[in-house]
Amino acid sequence: MLTTGFDMMSIVFRIRDKFRNFLQVRKNVLKQYIPGSTLTIDEPIPSKPGKYVITIFWIRDSGSSYPLKGLLYLVQERTKRKQSSGQQCVQKLSLPFEKNNYNIEL
């Protein structure tokens, strides 16, 4: 099945909306959850990249693997910006936890 650019973007927008809803529910749960002293930031690596890659960067509690915050990122496989975008995602994910003396690992 051939997907046009417009179809692909509508799929991405639907995924983004569901991800935002998920994070909103997660935000309410996190008011009750206190993570351990070590947090991990990771990114699943796609095994079969296509024209577009949807990547989710997570920061999670290392002890329980409980996801604390996530960022959804769409990358065109041909672009070289992935390295700098990964660095920006790490900075955004770690920002809320920097002042609380957490060890953050990559």
C-alpha positions, -999 to +999 in steps of 0.1 A: +000+000+000+015+033-011+011+061+014+011+097+004+028+125+024-007+138+035-017+103+047+015+099+066+011+132+083-025+124+094-012+091+109+015+110+127-010+136+141-032+107+154-003+091+171+008+124+185-027+130+199-029+096+216+006+101+230-003+134+245-034+119+261-013+091+275+012+116+290-016+136+305-029+106+324+007+097+333+012+132+347-017+128+371-002+094+383+032+109+388+019+133+415+018+102+437+050+085+425+084+092+438+112+079+416+144+063+429+177+082+429+188+071+394+169+079+362+177+066+327+170+082+294+167+059+265+154+056+229+142+025+211+163+019+180+142+009+150+152-024+134+139-015+100+139+022+093+117+036+065+113+070+050+100+084+083+109+072+118+088+079+148+110+079+179+100+081+215+126+093+240+119+082+276+132+092+310+124+064+335+131+053+370+161+029+367+150+006+395+114+000+384+116+010+347+085+032+353+083+058+325+083+093+340+082+115+309+084+110+271+090+130+239+076+119+206+099+128+177+094+123+139+126+121+118+130+118+081+156+091+076+176+113+051+182+141+075+214+145+096+197+164+124+190+133+145+221+137+167+214+173+177+177+165+181+186+136+205+207+160+225+178+185+227+154+156+238+178+146+266+180+182+278+142+186+277+136+153+295+161+159+323+152+195+330+124+188+356+147+164+375+179+184+375+173+204+408+164+172+428+198+156+429+189+126+406+216+107+388+207+107+351+222+080+329+220+076+291 
